[in-house]
Amino acid sequence: MSDADDTTLVSSAAPLALAGGYGLEVRASDGSGRASALDVRAPDGRVCLTIRLDDGGPRVEITAASLSVRADDLALEAKKDLALRAGGGILLEAQGALVSRALEQHIEATRGDILVEANDDVRLEGERVRLNSPDAPPLRRLVPKGGEGLVSQRANGALPSKGDPE
């Protein structure tokens, strides 16, 4: 596409009509005619996909009734924190091993039991394994309840950064 074609599309006030009543809109943040955002709008006018281009790099926002990703391999990596939240349940299922590794781990049931089942043995290994120990000193917490604020704790030295000695 030539520069003239880009300028025409960006300067057009009307979005490009797509199938099913959706529309494609390209926006420029300055008068240069260069695109800084691409929006896909649903038939009701709400934005369901935005790709924003700025000095920090591309940013993608998706608002959808459902999102599926299928791939032979999939990797999610965040330089800072990663949060998964659901109004319902979360299922992690693997045909192979499931490995969870972190500086510190907390398992909390806010209501109800914690159930651990195994086809074979259940092993707990640690420097000390304390069961029903009311007189034991409280466990130190590197991460506050809820896990919020990991980035700010790491920045002020309360948490070691990846690769720091413990």
C-alpha positions as a Python dict, from the first residue, in 0.01 Angstrom:
ca = {
    (1, 'M'): (0, 0, 0),
    (2, 'S'): (141, 343, -86),
    (3, 'D'): (167, 641, 151),
    (4, 'A'): (-116, 809, -39),
    (5, 'D'): (-342, 511, 26),
    (6, 'D'): (-257, 522, 400),
    (7, 'T'): (-338, 892, 425),
    (8, 'T'): (-671, 844, 249),
    (9, 'L'): (-775, 562, 486),
    (10, 'V'): (-668, 751, 800),
    (11, 'S'): (-830, 1078, 699),
    (12, 'S'): (-1159, 908, 612),
    (13, 'A'): (-1425, 995, 871),
    (14, 'A'): (-1634, 684, 801),
    (15, 'P'): (-1517, 343, 927),
    (16, 'L'): (-1466, 65, 677),
    (17, 'A'): (-1770, -167, 684),
    (18, 'L'): (-1696, -532, 762),
    (19, 'A'): (-1915, -842, 753),
    (20, 'G'): (-2184, -880, 1019),
    (21, 'G'): (-2217, -507, 1079),
    (22, 'Y'): (-1866, -467, 1226),
    (23, 'G'): (-1655, -167, 1131),
    (24, 'L'): (-1283, -94, 1105),
    (25, 'E'): (-1161, 249, 1209),
    (26, 'V'): (-803, 378, 1182),
    (27, 'R'): (-713, 678, 1396),
    (28, 'A'): (-414, 912, 1392),
    (29, 'S'): (-317, 1089, 1714),
    (30, 'D'): (-140, 1375, 1541),
    (31, 'G'): (-182, 1556, 1212),
    (32, 'S'): (90, 1350, 1040),
    (33, 'G'): (-156, 1110, 877),
    (34, 'R'): (22, 813, 1037),
    (35, 'A'): (-201, 559, 1206),
    (36, 'S'): (-169, 534, 1584),
    (37, 'A'): (-469, 310, 1658),
    (38, 'L'): (-685, 59, 1479),
    (39, 'D'): (-1030, -17, 1627),
    (40, 'V'): (-1276, -289, 1532),
    (41, 'R'): (-1627, -188, 1640),
    (42, 'A'): (-1917, -426, 1699),
    (43, 'P'): (-2254, -357, 1533),
    (44, 'D'): (-2372, -188, 1858),
    (45, 'G'): (-2078, 58, 1840),
    (46, 'R'): (-1863, -78, 2124),
    (47, 'V'): (-1493, -129, 2055),
    (48, 'C'): (-1406, -502, 2063),
    (49, 'L'): (-1045, -487, 1936),
    (50, 'T'): (-791, -206, 1959),
    (51, 'I'): (-433, -209, 1838),
    (52, 'R'): (-252, 100, 1963),
    (53, 'L'): (90, 200, 1828),
    (54, 'D'): (301, 430, 2042),
    (55, 'D'): (661, 485, 2154),
    (56, 'G'): (630, 199, 2407),
    (57, 'G'): (542, -46, 2129),
    (58, 'P'): (214, -199, 2010),
    (59, 'R'): (-64, -258, 2267),
    (60, 'V'): (-356, -491, 2199),
    (61, 'E'): (-689, -480, 2384),
    (62, 'I'): (-959, -739, 2320),
    (63, 'T'): (-1311, -731, 2462),
    (64, 'A'): (-1504, -1039, 2356),
    (65, 'A'): (-1775, -1279, 2461),
    (66, 'S'): (-1525, -1561, 2416),
    (67, 'L'): (-1156, -1593, 2330),
    (68, 'S'): (-988, -1915, 2216),
    (69, 'V'): (-621, -1963, 2136),
    (70, 'R'): (-500, -2288, 1980),
    (71, 'A'): (-137, -2357, 1902),
    (72, 'D'): (117, -2639, 1898),
    (73, 'D'): (316, -2444, 2161),
    (74, 'L'): (205, -2140, 2358),
    (75, 'A'): (418, -1922, 2586),
    (76, 'L'): (299, -1627, 2794),
    (77, 'E'): (573, -1415, 2942),
    (78, 'A'): (538, -1096, 3142),
    (79, 'K'): (835, -883, 3243),
    (80, 'K'): (631, -773, 3545),
    (81, 'D'): (327, -944, 3701),
    (82, 'L'): (80, -1184, 3540),
    (83, 'A'): (-273, -1214, 3681),
    (84, 'L'): (-540, -1468, 3588),
    (85, 'R'): (-883, -1389, 3732),
    (86, 'A'): (-1218, -1554, 3670),
    (87, 'G'): (-1568, -1493, 3799),
    (88, 'G'): (-1607, -1872, 3794),
    (89, 'G'): (-1360, -2159, 3818),
    (90, 'I'): (-1016, -2206, 3663),
    (91, 'L'): (-909, -2545, 3527),
    (92, 'L'): (-543, -2631, 3473),
    (93, 'E'): (-514, -2969, 3305),
    (94, 'A'): (-211, -3138, 3150),
    (95, 'Q'): (-154, -3477, 2989),
    (96, 'G'): (203, -3458, 3125),
    (97, 'A'): (345, -3312, 3445),
    (98, 'L'): (227, -2981, 3593),
    (99, 'V'): (516, -2792, 3751),
    (100, 'S'): (466, -2481, 3964),
    (101, 'R'): (783, -2296, 4066),
    (102, 'A'): (816, -1966, 4253),
    (103, 'L'): (1016, -1787, 4516),
    (104, 'E'): (729, -1851, 4756),
    (105, 'Q'): (387, -2016, 4714),
    (106, 'H'): (61, -1970, 4899),
    (107, 'I'): (-249, -2185, 4865),
    (108, 'E'): (-557, -2035, 5029),
    (109, 'A'): (-919, -2145, 5029),
    (110, 'T'): (-1128, -1844, 5135),
    (111, 'R'): (-1424, -2074, 5199),
    (112, 'G'): (-1421, -2451, 5212),
    (113, 'D'): (-1157, -2721, 5211),
    (114, 'I'): (-834, -2781, 5025),
    (115, 'L'): (-840, -3129, 4875),
    (116, 'V'): (-526, -3311, 4760),
    (117, 'E'): (-578, -3642, 4580),
    (118, 'A'): (-323, -3875, 4424),
    (119, 'N'): (-335, -4213, 4258),
    (120, 'D'): (-13, -4298, 4443),
    (121, 'D'): (171, -4152, 4742),
    (122, 'V'): (142, -3792, 4861),
    (123, 'R'): (480, -3655, 4973),
    (124, 'L'): (552, -3334, 5163),
    (125, 'E'): (920, -3251, 5178),
    (126, 'G'): (1064, -2949, 5351),
    (127, 'E'): (1304, -2833, 5617),
    (128, 'R'): (1015, -2866, 5863),
    (129, 'V'): (661, -2987, 5794),
    (130, 'R'): (425, -2844, 6052),
    (131, 'L'): (75, -2982, 6088),
    (132, 'N'): (-164, -2832, 6343),
    (133, 'S'): (115, -2639, 6520),
    (134, 'P'): (-55, -2353, 6707),
    (135, 'D'): (260, -2273, 6908),
    (136, 'A'): (483, -2240, 6598),
    (137, 'P'): (596, -1887, 6510),
    (138, 'P'): (402, -1729, 6223),
    (139, 'L'): (537, -1791, 5875),
    (140, 'R'): (719, -1499, 5718),
    (141, 'R'): (540, -1363, 5414),
    (142, 'L'): (739, -1229, 5122),
    (143, 'V'): (416, -1171, 4932),
    (144, 'P'): (124, -991, 5097),
    (145, 'K'): (-212, -1167, 5120),
    (146, 'G'): (-374, -1159, 4775),
    (147, 'G'): (-37, -1130, 4595),
    (148, 'E'): (-95, -765, 4500),
    (149, 'G'): (193, -522, 4467),
    (150, 'L'): (469, -762, 4367),
    (151, 'V'): (623, -506, 4132),
    (152, 'S'): (644, -227, 4391),
    (153, 'Q'): (785, -467, 4654),
    (154, 'R'): (1054, -579, 4412),
    (155, 'A'): (1137, -215, 4328),
    (156, 'N'): (1185, -114, 4693),
    (157, 'G'): (1397, -421, 4773),
    (158, 'A'): (1138, -617, 4974),
    (159, 'L'): (1149, -899, 4716),
    (160, 'P'): (1458, -1023, 4532),
    (161, 'S'): (1452, -979, 4156),
    (162, 'K'): (1488, -1276, 3927),
    (163, 'G'): (1846, -1395, 3952),
    (164, 'D'): (1918, -1217, 4284),
    (165, 'P'): (2067, -1435, 4556),
    (166, 'E'): (1815, -1527, 4824),
}
